[in-house]
């Protein structure tokens, strides 16, 4: 038995922590902030950041407009702007895409080239990440992607529309700030969609084919926090304690997959996001139930342990999987998340193409049960119909 952990990120949980953000970047002189479109501006968060930097004589450049599924050319353009500004510290403020882009920009600033140079295609990438990134602060405004606690970043190629990730220990942020006040700004739709991403990551980390003592502990702990707080943060948007616990659950899920990677449902979700611009958490939710059923005979008693966290009794492998899927279906219905791909107005979907893209995602090789092209293609037909078998 061998279990290792490397986690260099300082994690801070502090309500209102964004108002003292410079505490966590004491040597900063030129700060480059990456964020989404207008949510942080409308909430006054960017004005707070501007005031902090002005009082500390820190030069600030804010790049707004990061989309749900950024293209590699978008990331390269942000990196060019960052280079022209001469940043010494990067801030990722927003959802998982903003944090991912900030991580890639921090890496490209020291390693050079295009971000896509570092994506492995067919097992090889053009360049290797060899140098530490610029100091990078992650301030997530959603409780879902776990990007603040993983060594991964995901991007979509502008021409092929393949969505794929890069991974390296240097991609861990320097500091991750979990601020429940920012999480309370999330629209309920985002609470639901990002929560399903957190649930999927926790479950995949816990049941990975590469499971270790560390990854199982973090994955199970994440599932417990999510089971206890997911509905609470939806039903009671102003409950900052529940927000903090849900955020910590998402971060723990990130810690788990940071050790063993995601697997089947996430690998299948990437072509849905890349080719059809479906939000990541929603794409994961589309693929979760079929993946649970596919893996049911190979996860031991882990599905039984998971359903117990939601207040249900374990049974046989089939019974526990069915119960877990029923729990999942109940949540998707409550939160209004459609898990029938045929309802997304996509027209004819090339099942072989999305299957090929999913099999290119290296994480699929960590699935507890080996998958073939035929397996994944069949699973995508289940995703289309919104059924698990």
Buried (B, 14 or more C-beta within 10 A) or exposed (E): EEEEEEBEBEBBBBBEBBBEBBEBBEEBEBBBBBBBEEBBBEBEBBEBBEEBBEEBEBBBBBBBEBBBBBBBBBBBEBBEBBBEBEBBBBBBBBBBBBBBBBBBBBBBBEBEEBBBBBBBEEEEBEBEBEEBBBBBBBBBBBBBBBBBBBBBBBBBBBEBBBBBBBBBEBBBBBBBBBBBBBBBBBEEBBBBBBBBBBBBBBBBBBBBBBBBEBBBBBBBBBBBBBBBBBBBBBEEBEBBEBBBBBBBBBBBBBBBBBBBBBBBBBBBBBBBBBBBBBBBBBBBBBBBBBBBBBBBEBBEEBBBBBBBBBEBEBBEBEBBBBBBBBBBBEBBEEBEBBBEBEEBEEEEBEBEEBBBBBBBBBBBBBBBBEBEEEBBBBBBEBBBEBBBE
